[in-house]
Amino acid sequence: MTVLAVLFAAGSFIASGILAPKRSTAAKRSPYECGIVPSSEPVERFPIRFYLVAMIFIIFDIEVIFLYPWAVIFRQLSNFGLVEMVIFAATVFVSFLYLVSNGALTWGPKRKALPIQDDVEPELLQTTTPAA
């Protein structure tokens, strides 16, 4: 059965290469797939942080998917099911805290920590100004 599946996949791949049209046009070489011809280049690139937020959303969406079957058979699982789901939710919550602490959801510019210099006088390090 596996051999038949591999032969079918290989045959389909070879047939599409032989039977496909070979003419290349400007529309086929265009990197845009939505059908709208771009009037100008974008001002800036799409931020990669959107993809990170999408991945985080998928992770927590999977947690919700696991919560539904647990809620359906909650009475049958009794305390064992409750303990297992609390452990699962705590694990996911700890991962969320890790993401927040690493700045995965921070949208502003990244702030760098400045090194503390030993030769600076203590008076210059004060953050409050004396009242006039």
C-alpha positions as CSV (number, residue, x, y, z in Angstrom):
1,M,0.0,0.0,0.0
2,T,2.9,2.4,0.8
3,V,4.6,1.6,-2.5
4,L,1.3,2.4,-4.3
5,A,1.1,5.7,-2.5
6,V,4.7,6.6,-3.3
7,L,4.2,5.6,-7.0
8,F,1.0,7.7,-7.2
9,A,2.8,10.8,-5.7
10,A,5.8,10.4,-8.0
11,G,3.6,9.9,-11.1
12,S,1.5,12.9,-10.3
13,F,4.6,15.0,-9.8
14,I,6.2,13.9,-13.1
15,A,2.9,14.3,-15.0
16,S,2.5,17.9,-13.8
17,G,6.0,18.7,-14.8
18,I,5.5,17.3,-18.3
19,L,2.0,18.6,-19.0
20,A,2.3,22.1,-17.4
21,P,2.6,25.0,-19.7
22,K,6.1,26.4,-20.0
23,R,5.4,30.0,-21.0
24,S,6.6,32.5,-18.5
25,T,4.9,35.9,-18.3
26,A,5.5,39.0,-16.2
27,A,2.4,38.2,-14.2
28,K,3.7,34.8,-13.3
29,R,7.1,36.3,-12.2
30,S,5.4,38.9,-10.0
31,P,5.9,38.3,-6.3
32,Y,2.3,39.5,-5.5
33,E,-0.3,36.8,-5.3
34,C,-3.4,38.9,-4.5
35,G,-4.2,40.0,-8.0
36,I,-3.8,43.7,-7.3
37,V,-0.9,45.4,-9.2
38,P,1.2,47.4,-6.7
39,S,1.3,51.1,-7.5
40,S,4.5,51.7,-5.4
41,E,6.8,49.9,-3.0
42,P,5.8,49.8,0.6
43,V,7.3,52.4,2.9
44,E,8.6,49.9,5.4
45,R,8.8,46.2,5.9
46,F,6.1,44.3,7.7
47,P,7.3,43.9,11.4
48,I,8.3,40.4,12.4
49,R,6.6,40.9,15.8
50,F,3.2,40.2,14.1
51,Y,4.3,36.7,13.3
52,L,5.5,36.2,16.9
53,V,2.1,37.3,18.2
54,A,0.4,35.0,15.8
55,M,2.4,32.0,17.1
56,I,1.6,33.0,20.7
57,F,-2.1,33.2,19.8
58,I,-1.9,29.7,18.2
59,I,-0.3,28.3,21.4
60,F,-2.9,29.6,23.7
61,D,-5.7,28.7,21.2
62,I,-4.5,25.1,21.4
63,E,-4.9,25.4,25.2
64,V,-8.6,26.4,24.7
65,I,-9.0,23.4,22.3
66,F,-7.8,21.1,25.1
67,L,-10.1,22.7,27.6
68,Y,-13.3,21.9,25.7
69,P,-13.0,18.0,25.8
70,W,-12.0,18.3,29.4
71,A,-15.1,20.3,30.2
72,V,-17.3,17.8,28.5
73,I,-16.1,14.8,30.5
74,F,-15.3,16.7,33.7
75,R,-17.7,14.7,35.9
76,Q,-16.2,11.4,34.8
77,L,-12.7,12.4,35.5
78,S,-13.4,13.8,39.0
79,N,-10.4,15.1,41.0
80,F,-7.8,13.4,38.7
81,G,-9.0,15.4,35.7
82,L,-9.1,18.6,37.7
83,V,-5.5,18.2,39.0
84,E,-4.3,17.3,35.5
85,M,-6.0,20.4,33.9
86,V,-4.7,22.7,36.7
87,I,-1.1,21.4,36.0
88,F,-1.6,21.9,32.3
89,A,-3.0,25.5,32.7
90,A,-0.2,26.3,35.2
91,T,2.4,25.2,32.7
92,V,0.9,27.3,29.9
93,F,0.6,30.3,32.3
94,V,4.2,30.0,33.3
95,S,5.2,30.0,29.6
96,F,3.1,33.1,29.2
97,L,4.9,34.8,32.1
98,Y,8.2,33.8,30.5
99,L,7.1,35.4,27.2
100,V,6.1,38.6,28.9
101,S,9.3,38.8,31.0
102,N,11.4,38.4,27.8
103,G,9.4,41.2,26.1
104,A,7.6,39.1,23.5
105,L,4.6,41.3,23.7
106,T,6.4,44.7,23.9
107,W,5.8,46.8,20.8
108,G,8.0,49.8,21.6
109,P,11.7,50.2,20.8
110,K,14.0,47.8,22.6
111,R,15.6,49.4,25.7
112,K,19.2,48.5,26.4
113,A,20.5,48.5,30.0
114,L,23.3,50.9,30.5
115,P,26.4,49.6,32.4
116,I,27.0,51.2,35.8
117,Q,30.3,53.1,35.9
118,D,32.3,52.9,39.1
119,D,34.1,56.2,38.6
120,V,30.9,58.4,38.6
121,E,30.4,60.5,41.7
122,P,27.3,59.5,43.8
123,E,25.9,63.1,43.5
124,L,25.6,62.6,39.8
125,L,23.6,59.4,40.2
126,Q,20.7,61.0,42.1
127,T,17.5,61.0,40.2
128,T,15.7,63.6,42.2
129,T,16.5,67.3,42.0
130,P,16.5,69.4,45.2
131,A,13.6,71.8,45.7
132,A,14.4,75.4,44.9
